[in-house]
Amino acid sequence: MPVIQSFFKRVLSLPSPVLWQVRHRSELAPRKVKYRKAHKGRVILPTGGSTKGTTLQFGDYGIRIVGDEGGRITAKQLQSADNALKRKLKVVKGSNVWMRVFPDIPVCVKGNETRMGKGKGSFEYWACRHVTVPVIFEVGGGGLREEIAREALKLAAVRLPFRTEFITPASPPRLGNLLVPLPTPSTESSFSLVNVPTDNAS
């Protein structure tokens, strides 16, 4: 008994609000983090030709971000959009929802009209950085029709802080605001054989 009491005293005396915060099952937050605070960081915009994460991987329909600017999505925004999706698709048995991003960055905020210095602000909420045009949500399964998927994903899109577009497996990948054409099966090109005269006379 004294061992248990001393353990809880040590846990409660820890100054970290992130490592030991109460996390409910319905909340989007990492189970464990190495550091309780993180740098603000920048959203690195891809400058190459990679289209990774801009096409569907699991479902039949989805939404992805449209635009060149990156930003942050909070856990509350993702949770609200996820709840709206599941509430709409609850009537379709066998339907699934996939979330392609996860809020794992702790955002710290200092109070308004606070003087500079005296350390970093306290933990406020979880968020995730998004680069250009990643897929955020995917839905599918249970013979889901496109009309119902559009309505459900529209409910989720209005809860997100950026413009999105509805995509299907036939939608081409995106590179910023540019649509990358899908590879088409190459047709056999016919070459005419030309008789080239040789020096060796037979």
ABEGO torsion letter per residue (X at the ends): XAAAAAAAAAAAABABAAAABBBBAABBBBABBABABBBAEBBBBBABABABGABBAABABBBBBBEABBBBBBAAAAAAAAAAAAAAAAABBGBBBBBABBBABBBBBBBBGBBBEGEBBBBABBBBBBBBGBBABBBEEGGBBAAAAAAAAAAAAAABABBBBBBBAABBBBBEABBBBBBBBBBBBBBBBBBBBBABBX
